[in-house]
Amino acid sequence: MAVVLVRLNLLIQMRKIIADKANKAEVAEQIISDMKESIAAGVSPVRGERRFVAYKDPKKYPGDQKNKRPVNLYLSGDMLAALKAYPAAGAGVNIGIKGTQGVKAKAHNDGTKDIPRRHFMPSDAGDAFTVTITRRVRDLYARFLSDILKR
């Protein structure tokens, strides 16, 4: 009796596909795009958060520079333009804001005595993106894995 041995290197291929730089860049691009879309509508992209807190006194800054609603963290556009993906080991994707815009982002994300907390990046333990963003990322990975299985 003959025995046929078939080896599937599926797990190895899956790790390569998930850690592939182009695929990670596509995932990061999708997350950033979804984050900006949510923020533009004045809604936090962090699961469990809702609309951003309104300005206490709309007549004060930035009252004369933009509409009261939606509170979308967009005044000059510099902070959201600085939202970028950074290299990460393995399958991870790092997304954040560095430099002087990072200081501004941290103030908005965590809040200060003058700025109410407008949580737009998952930064606390247990934080995650909204279900919509998570599904889109999951769908991207499903497509990557489907490509492996079609080979």
N, C-alpha and C positions, 0 to 999 in steps of 0.2 A: 504494500500500500504506500502510495506517495503522499507526502505531506507538503503542503504549500504554505510558506510563511509570508505573510503580508505585513509590512511595517508602514505605519502611518506616522509621519513626522508632523502631525497636525498641531500638537502643542508647541513645538519649536517654531512652526510657521506662524502660529497665532501670536506668539511673543514677538516675533520679528515684525509682523504687521502692526501690532499695537505700539511698538516702540519706534516704528519708522518715523523719521523726521517730518516727511511730507504729511503723513497721516496726523501726527501730533499738531502740526501747523494748521491743518484743516479743522481739527477739533477746537483748537484755541481760537481760530478765526470765527467759528460758529458761536462759541461762548461769548466772545467780545461783541459780536454783532447782536446777539440776543440780549446781552446786558444793556447795550446802548439803546436798543429799541424799548426795553422796559423802562429805563431811566428817563428817556424822552417823554414817555407817557406819565411820568411822575410816580411810577410804581417800583418798589424795591424788587430786584431780581433774587433776593434771598428768601428762601422758603420760610413762611410764618410771619413775614413782615408785610405791611400793606403800603398804602400811599405814603409818600414822604410828608413829614410834618410841615405845615404851612409856616410862612413867615409870621413872627409875632406882631410886628408892626410893618405892614406893607408900604407905608409911607417912607420908612427908612430904607437903607440899602437892602436889597437892590430894587426897591420899589419903583424908581423912575427909569430903571434900565431893562425891565422885563415884565411880563405878565405875572399876576399873582398865581395863576394856575396854568399848567401843572408846575409843581415844584420839581424841576427836572435837572438840577445841578448843572445847568448850562447857562453860563453868563458870558464868558469869553470863549469857551470851548477848549481852553488849554488843558484842563484837568482830564476831561474825557478823551482828548486826543492823545494823552500820555498813557492811556490804558493799553498795555501791550502784553504779549506772551514772552516769557523768558525761558531759557533752556532748563530742562528738568531731566533727572536721571530716570531710566526705565520708561514705564508707560505714562508717567505723570506729565501734567501740563501746569506750569506756573503762570499765573496771570496777575498783574499788579500794576502799580503806578510808582515810579521811583523819582528821586530828585526832589526839586522844590514842589512839583505838583503832587508828589507823594505825601508831603507834609499837609497840603491842603486836603488831599483825599482822606488821610487819617483823621483829620479834624471833622470832616463830614461824616465819615463812616462810624466814628466813635462818639462824636459830639464833644463840645467844649461848653464853657459857661456862656459863650455868646452864640454858638451854633448848635441847634438841636441835632440829635443823632438822626442821620439819614443813612441807614444801613444799606449800602449798595454793593458790598463785597462780603462773601462769607469769610469771617475772620475769627469768630468765636468758636469755642469747642462745640461741636454738634451742629454748626451751621452747614447749610447746603443750598444749592441753587434751587429755584422754583421747579416744580414738576415739569413745566414746559421746556425749560432749558435742559434739565436732566434727560428728558425723553429724546430731545434732539441729539444729544451726545450719544445716548444709547443707540439710537437709530444709525448714527454714523459708524459706531463700532460694529453694529450688526451688518452694515454694508461691507465693511472691511473684511469681516469674517466670512460673509457670503462669497466674496471674491475668492477667498482661499478654497472654499468648497467647490467652486465652479471650475477650478483648474483641473 
